[in-house]
Amino acid sequence: MFWKIVGALIVIWLAFTVLGFVIEGLFWLAIIGGVLFLGTAAYGAIKGKDDPKRLRS
């Protein structure tokens, strides 16, 4: 469940970032999307490392 939420947020932030770069007037959206993308990815990496349910290969 945790990874589904983090994955969905990463996809949403990535879409905002791409839209911000494509539409010149929405460059601020690209900046916000990029910051949120990096924050969510870092949070997922930190929290996922301590997840005992995660399968290690």
Backbone torsions as a table, in degrees:
resi	resn	phi	psi	omega
1	MET	NA	-43.2	180.0
2	PHE	-58.6	-45.6	-176.8
3	TRP	-70.0	-28.9	176.8
4	LYS	-66.5	-42.1	179.6
5	ILE	-67.3	-47.2	179.7
6	VAL	-62.2	-43.1	178.7
7	GLY	-62.9	-41.8	178.5
8	ALA	-64.6	-42.2	178.3
9	LEU	-63.8	-40.5	179.1
10	ILE	-62.8	-41.8	178.6
11	VAL	-64.0	-41.6	179.6
12	ILE	-64.1	-46.8	-179.3
13	TRP	-64.9	-36.6	178.3
14	LEU	-65.4	-39.7	177.2
15	ALA	-63.8	-42.3	177.3
16	PHE	-61.5	-41.0	-179.7
17	THR	-63.7	-45.5	179.8
18	VAL	-64.5	-44.1	177.6
19	LEU	-59.8	-41.0	179.1
20	GLY	-63.4	-36.9	178.1
21	PHE	-76.5	-32.9	-178.8
22	VAL	-72.8	-44.4	-179.4
23	ILE	-96.1	108.5	-172.5
24	GLU	-56.8	-37.0	-177.8
25	GLY	-69.9	-12.8	-178.1
26	LEU	-110.0	35.0	-179.2
27	PHE	-60.3	-32.7	177.9
28	TRP	-60.0	-32.1	178.6
29	LEU	-66.9	-35.3	177.7
30	ALA	-65.2	-40.6	-179.9
31	ILE	-65.8	-48.4	-179.8
32	ILE	-63.2	-44.0	178.6
33	GLY	-61.3	-41.1	178.6
34	GLY	-64.7	-42.7	178.9
35	VAL	-64.7	-45.1	179.5
36	LEU	-66.2	-37.0	177.0
37	PHE	-60.3	-49.7	-179.2
38	LEU	-64.9	-39.4	178.8
39	GLY	-64.1	-43.4	179.9
40	THR	-67.1	-40.7	178.6
41	ALA	-63.9	-41.6	178.5
42	ALA	-65.8	-43.1	179.1
43	TYR	-61.6	-44.0	178.6
44	GLY	-63.5	-38.1	179.5
45	ALA	-68.1	-40.8	-178.7
46	ILE	-70.7	-48.5	-178.4
47	LYS	-71.4	-34.7	-178.5
48	GLY	-69.9	-26.3	-179.9
49	LYS	-66.2	-32.3	-178.2
50	ASP	-94.3	6.7	-176.4
51	ASP	-78.5	111.6	-178.1
52	PRO	-70.7	-19.1	-179.3
53	LYS	-80.8	-14.9	-178.1
54	ARG	-68.0	133.3	179.3
55	LEU	-80.0	132.1	178.2
56	ARG	-105.6	133.7	-179.5
57	SER	-113.9	NA	NA
